[in-house]
Amino acid sequence: MAVSTEERVRHAAVRLFAEKGFHGTGIRELAQEAGISSASLYHYMGTKEDLLVAIMRECLDRLLRGARQAVDGVADPRRRLASLVSLHVLVHARQPAETRVVDNEVPALSESARKEVVGLRDQYEQLWADAIDDGLRHRVFTVAEPTVTRLALLEMCSGVARWYSPRGPLDLDRLAGHYACLALRMLGSADDECPQAVETARMVVSRVW
């Protein structure tokens, strides 16, 4: 299947922003990586910040949409949290470059762009917070510091983008399940929801990504 110029520009930007950072990537370098002239590049991206914002918006919109599908109609907070963890691990392991861009380049954004991107990130993290709060309310979670625990879980799950390799000892489904079980144990809960949560996350990934 032929790749459009817009797709080539996006792929080039993700690679370079992930490797060198937004400020470390020059327009000429970006154009060369995409296989087009510097003059043509502006036709496909607007400004360099426009391109960065578009990448971040696309990644976060998709992650938020997937997370909402994973927890839609699920009453059990353990299942919801385990599904969110599984989805996060699956996506971040498969898209490490996008993860680095979204996680590392927020400080490079202008104030208005940062507000939009952080707003999307906050909506996503609120799904985690809601699941943990509901678990505490229903006494299936017993954690003293829910906010700190949520941040620790997010950091732990995002970290797979830095080290996961398909050549490692665990395949990705087993890794996602292991992380889901770790998360539930950290919250003081039984981990019997993990297998179903991984299956839910895998189905969502196949639809959304």
C-alpha positions as CSV (number, residue, x, y, z in Angstrom):
1,M,0.0,0.0,0.0
2,A,1.4,3.4,-1.0
3,V,2.2,5.8,1.9
4,S,1.0,9.3,1.4
5,T,3.3,12.3,1.8
6,E,1.4,13.4,4.9
7,E,2.1,9.9,6.5
8,R,5.7,10.1,5.5
9,V,6.0,13.5,7.2
10,R,4.3,12.2,10.4
11,H,6.4,9.1,10.6
12,A,9.6,11.2,10.1
13,A,8.5,13.6,12.8
14,V,7.8,10.9,15.3
15,R,11.1,9.2,14.7
16,L,13.1,12.5,14.9
17,F,11.2,14.0,17.8
18,A,11.5,10.8,19.7
19,E,15.3,10.5,19.1
20,K,16.4,14.1,19.2
21,G,13.5,16.0,20.8
22,F,11.4,18.7,19.3
23,H,13.9,21.5,19.6
24,G,16.7,19.3,18.5
25,T,15.0,18.5,15.1
26,G,15.6,21.0,12.3
27,I,13.2,21.7,9.4
28,R,15.8,20.7,6.8
29,E,16.4,17.4,8.7
30,L,12.7,16.7,8.9
31,A,12.2,17.3,5.2
32,Q,15.1,15.1,4.3
33,E,13.8,12.3,6.5
34,A,10.4,12.6,4.9
35,G,11.9,12.7,1.4
36,I,10.6,16.1,0.3
37,S,11.9,19.6,0.0
38,S,12.0,22.0,2.9
39,A,9.7,24.4,1.0
40,S,7.1,21.6,0.4
41,L,7.2,20.5,4.0
42,Y,5.2,23.6,5.2
43,H,2.4,22.6,2.9
44,Y,2.0,19.3,4.8
45,M,2.6,20.4,8.4
46,G,2.0,24.1,8.8
47,T,4.5,25.1,11.5
48,K,6.7,22.6,13.3
49,E,4.6,23.0,16.5
50,D,1.5,22.3,14.4
51,L,3.0,19.0,13.5
52,L,3.9,18.2,17.1
53,V,0.5,19.1,18.4
54,A,-1.2,17.0,15.6
55,I,0.9,14.0,16.6
56,M,0.2,14.4,20.3
57,R,-3.5,15.0,19.7
58,E,-3.9,11.9,17.5
59,C,-2.1,9.7,20.0
60,L,-4.0,11.0,23.0
61,D,-7.4,11.0,21.2
62,R,-6.9,7.4,20.2
63,L,-5.7,6.3,23.7
64,L,-8.6,8.1,25.3
65,R,-11.1,6.5,22.9
66,G,-9.6,3.1,23.5
67,A,-9.7,3.5,27.3
68,R,-13.3,4.6,27.2
69,Q,-14.2,1.5,25.1
70,A,-12.3,-0.8,27.5
71,V,-14.3,0.4,30.6
72,D,-17.6,1.1,28.9
73,G,-20.4,-0.6,30.8
74,V,-18.0,-2.3,33.2
75,A,-19.2,-1.9,36.8
76,D,-16.5,-3.8,38.6
77,P,-13.7,-1.3,39.4
78,R,-11.1,-4.1,39.5
79,R,-11.9,-5.1,35.9
80,R,-11.9,-1.5,34.8
81,L,-8.5,-0.8,36.3
82,A,-7.0,-4.0,35.1
83,S,-8.3,-3.3,31.6
84,L,-6.8,0.2,31.6
85,V,-3.5,-1.1,32.8
86,S,-3.5,-3.8,30.1
87,L,-4.4,-1.4,27.3
88,H,-1.8,1.1,28.4
89,V,0.9,-1.6,28.4
90,L,-0.1,-3.0,25.0
91,V,-0.2,0.4,23.3
92,H,3.0,1.8,24.9
93,A,5.0,-1.3,24.1
94,R,3.8,-1.2,20.5
95,Q,4.3,2.5,20.0
96,P,7.4,3.5,21.9
97,A,8.4,6.4,19.7
98,E,4.9,8.0,20.0
99,T,5.1,7.5,23.7
100,R,8.4,9.3,24.0
101,V,7.0,12.2,22.0
102,V,3.8,12.6,24.0
103,D,5.5,12.1,27.4
104,N,8.6,14.2,26.8
105,E,7.6,17.1,24.6
106,V,4.8,18.8,26.5
107,P,7.3,21.5,27.7
108,A,8.0,22.4,24.1
109,L,4.4,23.5,23.5
110,S,3.1,27.0,23.5
111,E,0.6,27.8,26.3
112,S,-2.5,27.3,24.3
113,A,-1.3,24.1,22.7
114,R,-0.1,22.8,26.1
115,K,-3.5,23.4,27.6
116,E,-5.2,21.3,24.9
117,V,-2.7,18.4,25.2
118,V,-2.7,18.4,29.0
119,G,-6.5,18.5,28.9
120,L,-6.6,15.3,26.9
121,R,-4.1,13.6,29.2
122,D,-6.1,14.7,32.2
123,Q,-9.3,13.1,30.7
124,Y,-7.4,9.9,30.2
125,E,-6.0,9.8,33.7
126,Q,-9.4,10.6,35.2
127,L,-10.6,7.2,34.0
128,W,-7.9,5.6,36.2
129,A,-8.7,7.9,39.1
130,D,-12.4,7.0,38.8
131,A,-11.7,3.3,38.8
132,I,-9.5,3.6,41.9
133,D,-12.0,5.8,43.7
134,D,-14.9,3.4,43.0
135,G,-12.7,0.5,44.2
136,L,-12.1,2.3,47.5
137,R,-15.7,3.2,47.8
138,H,-16.8,-0.4,47.3
139,R,-13.9,-1.6,49.5
140,V,-12.3,-3.8,46.9
141,F,-9.2,-1.6,47.0
142,T,-7.4,-0.8,50.2
143,V,-4.7,1.7,49.4
144,A,-3.7,4.6,51.7
145,E,-2.5,7.0,49.0
146,P,-4.7,6.6,45.9
147,T,-3.3,9.6,44.0
148,V,0.3,8.7,44.4
149,T,-0.5,5.0,43.6
150,R,-2.2,6.1,40.4
151,L,0.8,8.2,39.3
152,A,3.1,5.3,40.2
153,L,1.0,2.9,38.1
154,L,1.0,5.2,35.1
155,E,4.8,5.7,35.3
156,M,5.3,1.9,35.7
157,C,3.1,1.1,32.7
158,S,4.5,3.8,30.5
159,G,8.0,2.5,31.2
160,V,7.5,-0.5,29.0
161,A,8.1,1.8,26.0
162,R,11.7,2.2,27.1
163,W,12.6,-1.5,27.4
164,Y,10.1,-3.9,25.9
165,S,11.3,-6.1,23.2
166,P,9.3,-8.9,21.4
167,R,12.5,-11.0,21.7
168,G,12.2,-10.9,25.5
169,P,11.0,-13.8,27.8
170,L,7.4,-12.6,27.9
171,D,5.1,-12.1,24.9
172,L,3.1,-8.9,25.0
173,D,-0.2,-10.4,26.2
174,R,1.5,-12.1,29.1
175,L,3.3,-8.9,30.0
176,A,0.1,-6.9,30.0
177,G,-1.5,-9.5,32.2
178,H,1.4,-9.5,34.6
179,Y,1.2,-5.7,34.9
180,A,-2.5,-5.8,35.5
181,C,-2.0,-8.3,38.3
182,L,0.7,-6.2,39.8
183,A,-1.6,-3.1,39.7
184,L,-4.4,-4.9,41.5
185,R,-2.0,-6.2,44.1
186,M,-0.6,-2.7,44.7
187,L,-4.2,-1.6,45.4
188,G,-4.7,-4.4,47.9
189,S,-7.0,-6.5,45.7
190,A,-7.2,-10.0,44.3
191,D,-5.9,-10.3,40.8
192,D,-8.5,-12.8,39.3
193,E,-9.7,-10.1,36.8
194,C,-6.5,-10.1,34.8
195,P,-7.1,-12.6,32.1
196,Q,-10.4,-11.1,31.1
197,A,-8.9,-7.6,31.2
198,V,-6.2,-8.5,28.8
199,E,-8.7,-10.0,26.4
200,T,-10.8,-6.8,26.6
201,A,-7.7,-4.6,26.0
202,R,-6.5,-6.7,23.1
203,M,-9.9,-6.5,21.4
204,V,-10.0,-2.7,21.8
205,V,-6.4,-2.4,20.4
206,S,-7.5,-4.3,17.3
207,R,-10.4,-2.0,16.7
208,V,-8.8,1.4,17.6
209,W,-5.2,1.0,16.4
